[in-house]
Amino acid sequence: ARTYSLAPRVMALGFSVLSGMDLRQTAFPYMEALSRETDQNVNLAVLDRTEMLYIERITVRRIINTNLYVGSRVNCYLTAMGRSLIAFLPRDRYDWLLQELLKDKEAIPHIGRHGEKLGRILEDVRAKGYASNDGEWVRGLRAIGVPIFNGRGEVEASLNMSFISQMVSFDEMIGTYVQPLSAAAGRISAALGFDGHVRSLR
């Protein structure tokens, strides 16, 4: 059975979530359709300073080693949802984010002493249009994420699906689920007024 997050829970999560209420309401029917089409969990998250904040979830199956809910926070540099969003940040916002991440000793091995490792990953994300991870954040878990853009051409959120590695291979994840995930994100972006032109990243 699908489980859905409840609107009243959002009210306690602060300004970042409240400012995303229109996004959440716009995205929900597309998320529900995607979940029904694929029979998979679907997540929506926004960037809050240096963390990804879940603002909506549709759950059809329990994922091992995770206890995520609306209001959960995860890092932006190891997760597919984070990478898919920060790859499309305007240069000034990305520069600020990178400086904050470089203060985190746990992040350095993953992003590089000057952010060079992360930079290469994000270049690949921009080229492909989606991000992935394969056990980097949680062992036994792999995921894909795609950006959602608003009517100003700015990246607004990330739409994400995650899978148990033993049940879905990396190739199956990419070959089967990237297209419907990207299509759903495109519909959400269009509903937000996005015309296909991304605001300059420089």
Salt bridges, closest charged atoms under 4 A:
GLU32 OE2 - ARG36 NH2 3.72
ASP39 OD2 - ARG61 NH2 2.87
ASP48 OD2 - ARG73 NH1 2.74
GLU51 OE1 - ARG73 NH1 3.54
GLU56 OE2 - ARG24 NE 3.28
ASP95 OD1 - ARG91 NH1 3.45
GLU100 OE2 - LYS103 NZ 2.92
ASP124 OD2 - LYS128 NZ 3.27
ASP134 OD1 - ARG142 NE 2.82
GLU136 OE1 - ARG83 NH2 2.74
GLU154 OE1 - ARG152 NE 2.88
GLU154 OE2 - ARG199 NH1 2.89
ASP195 OD1 - HIS197 ND1 3.40
